[in-house]
Amino acid sequence: MKHLLLFATILLGQKNFAQEMNLSFQTGYAFGETNSFKKIMLFTAVTGGYEAQIKNDNFFSLSAGGAALKFSYTDTGNINVFESRYCLNINLSLKRYFFINQRSDFFIEFGPVFNYCLQDKKLKKKINLDQTVSQQNLGNDLGLAVTGAYKKMLTDKISIAIGVAAQRNYLFHYKNETDKIQVKTTAFSIAVYRKLGK
């Protein structure tokens, strides 16, 4: 992590190539699978990022933010469980732009994403039962994220991008195997970009 921050700091100090900061919001659904069930889940995420030109239409991107999964199920005791899981995510990616005209482009972005589960909340409901159970720092996983989007300049400094993002986790490291959720997400994505420099 220290090396990534140092790399980003060095890039931010450069002025001889294109650089942008961005704020992105995603909302959609996820197919989640545990040892005991498969569910469709609500997925939301907010991230802030930085990207810098590598060569021509190819860019390097670094972003970080938070994501949430929300879903419900009935456990073995016939108790209704409403679960919310909150994660920190860090994404490194390569981005390729395809020219449309002077003020708009299409891009494809892909790369690894690291997710750390900060908190998991379970609201358990049944007749004469209304209980909230919370756990912190459950574990982490590593996955792959892909985004395709249309990007349009609004001013000389500000752009907006609208597209679709997908993500899947592969490698898991959790304290308890029962806390692991294998997730495939598909989400609508909207992002605002701010060009750095002149």
N, C-alpha and C positions, 0 to 999 in steps of 0.2 A: 504494500500500500504506500509506503514512504517513497518508493521509487516512482510509482505512478504520479504522486503529487509533485515530486520534483520534476518529472518529465513535463507535466502540465504547466508548472510554473515557468519552466524554460521556454515553452511554446508561447505562453502569454506575453513573454518579453520580446518576441519577434514581431517585426512589422513588415517583412518582405513577402508575405504570402497571405492568402485569404484566411480569416478566422471569424468564428461566430459563436455567440452564446445562445442557448435556447432553453425554453421551458415547455414541457410536454405533458399532456393529460391523455390517459387511455381509459376506456371503459368497454367492457364486453363480457364474455363468458369463458368458463374454463371447464374442461373435462377432468375431474379429479378422481384418483383411484387410491384407496388405502387397502390394508390387509382384509378389511371387513366389508367394504362397500365401494360402489362407483356412483358419483354424483355430478350433476351439472351445477356449477358454482358461479356466483357473481364476482367479476374481477375488476378492480380499479387500480390505477397507478398514477403517480405524479413524479416527474423527474426533472432535474436541471442538468444541463450539459454544456460541453465545449467541443468544438470541432475545428480542425486545422487542415489546410490543404497539404497533401503529400506531393502530388504531381498532377497537373492538368485537372481532370474531373474526378480525381480520387482524393478522398478525405479520411482522416483519422478522427474518431469521436470517442469521448469519455463522458459518461453521465452517471449520476447517482440520485437516488430518491427513495420513495416508499411505495409499497403495494399492499393491497388487502384482498383477501379471499373471504367470501361469506356464503354459507350454505347451511342446510338443516338436514336432520335425519332422525330416525327412531332407533335407540340403542336396544341391547338385548333385554333390558329391564322394562321395555315398552315405555321409555321416557323420551319425550320430544327434546331434541338437542338442537340449539341454534348456535352455530360456531362462527367465530370471526378470527382470522389469522392475519397478523400484521408483520410485514417483512421489510428489511432494508435491502436494496438491490444496487449493484454496481455493474455497469455495462461498458465493455470495450468493443468497438466495432470499426469496420471499414465501410465507407459509404461511396457509392458510385453515382454521379449525376449524369443524366441524359438530357441534352439540350432540346427545348421545345421552341422558345423564342427568347428575345432579349430580357423578358421579365418573368419567365417561368421555366421550370425544369421538372423532371421526374427523377426520383432517386430510389435506389435499393440499398439497404443497410443491413449488415449481418455481423454477428460476433458473439462471444461468450458472455453470459450474464451470471453473476454471483448473487445468491439470495441468502440472507441471514434472517431467521425467524426470531423476531424480537418478543412477540407476545401472541398467546393464543387464549381466547376467551370462549367459554362454553356456558350458555344459559340453558339450564335444564328445567323443563316444565312438565308437570303432571298434577293431577288432583292433589291438593295439600302439599305441593312441592313447587318452589320457585327459587332455584339455587344457581349462583354464578361461580364458576370455577375458572381461575386464571393461572396460566403458566408463562414463565419468561425464559428466553434464551434456549429454545428447544433444539436448535441445530442449524445446519446450512445445506445448501445444494448448489450445484453448478449446472447450467443449462446453455441453450442456444436461443438467441433472439433474432428475428428477421422482421424488417419493416419495409414496406413499399409505399411511397407517398408522392403526391403532386405538391410542388412548392411554388408560390407566387410572391413576387415582390410587391409590397404595398407602398413603400417609400424607398429611397436610396439606402436606408439603413434597416428597415423592418420588413420581414417576410413572414408568411404563414404557410404551414404545410398540413395537408389533410390526407390521411391514408389508412392503411390496415397494418396492424402489428401482430405477430405470432411468437409464441415462446413455449419451450418445453424443457423441463429439467431432467437430468440424466444421472449425475453422481450425487449421492446423499451421504451426509454425516450427521446423524441425529442421536441424541442421548438414548432415546427409546425408539425401537423399531416401529411401535404402534403410532408414533407421531408423524411418521413419514407420509407425505402425500405426493404422488406422482401427478403432475399437472401439465395439461396442454391448454394454452390460452389463445384466444383469437379476440382482438379488440379493435375498436375504432380509435384512431389516434389523431389528435390535433396539437400542433406545436407552433410556438411563436419564436422567431429567430431575430437576433440583434447582431448586425455586422459590427466588428471591431475595427478600429483604425479609421483611416480616411476613406 
